[in-house]
Amino acid sequence: AVFIDGFNLYHALDGNPAFHKYKWLNLAKLAQCFVTPSDEIKSVFYFTAYATWNPEKVEKYKNYVRALEWEGVKPVFGQFRRKDKKCPKCRKLYTTFEEKETDVNIAIRLFQTAITDLYDTAVVISGDSDLIPALEAVKQTFPNKKIIVVIPIGRRAEALKQTAHGHMKLKVHHLESCQFPDLIQRDGVTLKRPDSWK
């Protein structure tokens, strides 16, 4: 089973303008890059949330999530919470949004699917060290199961790598080879790669 930390992956791509063209990413195909031909992927879980304060972004993102669902990817939604922060320079308050629940959702789904014996090996695509306690708990409770982490491009995550049984690195050639076509059509519905993702 494959567990994809949507925010960690998104920020790895969004943080480098050269990688923006790779956001139209087929995660079902990407998951295949990190298993052997003899492995059977039982589920690909994608952990994310909608930026509800920005309707234009939400619509664009809903299209992407639908494209993933057409490929059998299972989205698991957290949420954003409004948070007031103080500017360290001018001391004025401003409002921002923080993503919540992704770490907990990944931890819960890792444990639930271990209990139901969905997987022998869990592949976790994330560079977030907040997942270390979840990985350690699964390893201790289910010593026969393996956890492999795949570190998104531009991330290091040394402590996370040391916690897992093994690790791999997401590279540019994975991103290039796992793009959706610009137009995806099914049952009379057409999904289009956003212009800003080209």
N, C-alpha and C positions, 0 to 999 in steps of 0.2 A: 504494500500500500504506500502511496506517495502523499505527503503532506506539504502543501506549498503555502508559505507565509507570504501572502499577497503584498503586504505593505513593505516588507523587507526587500522583496524582489522589485517592486515598483520603484522604490526610492533608489535602488542600485541603478536602475535604468534612467530615472528622471534626473538623477544628480549629474549625469554626463550628457550634454547635448548630442554627442555622437551616437548615443544609444537610444535616443527618442524613437528612431525609426524601427526599433525592435519591440515596441510595446504591444503590437498586434500579434501576440505570441500564443501559439497553440500549445497549451500546457500538457495536453494528453500526449502530443508528439514529443515534447521536451522530456516528459517523464521516461519515455523509452530510451533516452540517451544515457540513463544512469542505471540501467538494469542489463542483464545478459539476455541473449536471444532465447534462452531456455526458461527465463523467469516469466511468470504470469502476473501482470498487474491487476489486482482485484478491484482497487478503487484509487482514484486521484481526487483528493480533497483540496479545495482552494479557499483559503481563509481571507476574508476581505470585509469591506463595509462601504456604503454609499455616502458620498459627501453631500448630504441632503440640503445644505445651505446653497448649493450651486446647481440649479436644475439642468443647466446645459451639460455640465460634467456628468451628472447622474444619467442623463439620457445616453450620452456617449458610452458610459461605462456599462449601462444595462445591455447595450448591444454586444459589448465584448463578453459579458457574462453569459448571454444567450448563446453566443458562438461557442464558448467553452462547454456549456451544457449540451449542445448538439454533438460534441465530441465525447460526452460521457463524464465530464468533470463535474464534481459535486461541490457547489459553493456552500460555504458555512459563513454566515454573516455575523459580524460584531456591529459596533456602532461608534459614531463620533460623539464626543461630549463637548459642550461649550465650556471654555475655561478663560477666566480673566487673569491676565498677567500684567506685571508692571515693567515698563521699559527701564533697563538698568542705567540708561544715559539721561533720559528726560524725566523719568519717574512717573510718566503718565500711564494710566491703565489702558489696556487694549484687549480685545477679545480674540481668542484663537480657538481652534478645535483640536482635540486630542483623540486619537483612535484608541478605543478600549475593547477589551475582551478577546483579542486575537490570541494572545499567549495562552489564556485560560482555555479557549476553544480548542487550540491545538493540543494542549495537555489532556483535556477531557477526551477528545477523539482518539488520540494515541492510546489512552488507557482502555476506552470502551472497545476499540477494535482489537486490542491485545486480548482482552477478556473473552471476546467472541471468537478469537483465533482467526481473524480475517487475514492476518499476515504472519509470515516467518521473519521477514525483513521489512522495516519501516525506512523509507527514504524521506528525509526531512530537508526541504529546500528553504534554507534560512541562514542568516548569519547573526541572529539575535541571541545573545547570551542569556536573556531572560528565560529561555527554554531549557537551560541546563538542569534545573530541578526536575522538570518533567522527564527528561531523558534518563536521569539517574534513577528516578522512581520506577520507570518501566524496566530498566536494566536489572534492578534489584528484585522486582516482583516477578519478572518473566525472564530468567537467565538464559533461556534457550532462544530468545528472539534477538535479532540483530538490529541495530540502528545505524544507518549511514546518513551523514549530513552532506548536503551539497551547498557550498558557499556561493552566494550570488557574486557576480562580477564586481570587482572593486572593493570587496569586503575581505577582512582577514579572519576574525572569529577564532582565534587560537584556542581559547578555553572551551568553546563549543566543539571544536575538532577533537580535542583531547578527551571529551566526555563520551563521544560516540565510539562505536566499534571501528568505524572507518570514515573517510571523508573524500570528497571529490570537489572539483572547482567548476563552476559554470563559466564557460568561455564564449568568446565572440562567435566561433563557428557553430556552437549550439544555438545561439540566438538567430543566426542567419538561416540555418537549415530548418528551423521550427516556426516559421512565420505562416500565418493564415494567408490565403490569397486575398487580394484587395477587395474582391467581392465574393461573398458566400451566399448561396441561395439554397433554400429548402422549403418545400410546401408553399411556394408562392411568396415567401418572405426573403428579402435581400438584406444582408448586413454588409456595411461598407467600412473599410478601414478609415478612421478619422484622418483628415488632412494633416492635422498636427502630429500624427504618428507615421509620417512618411519621411 
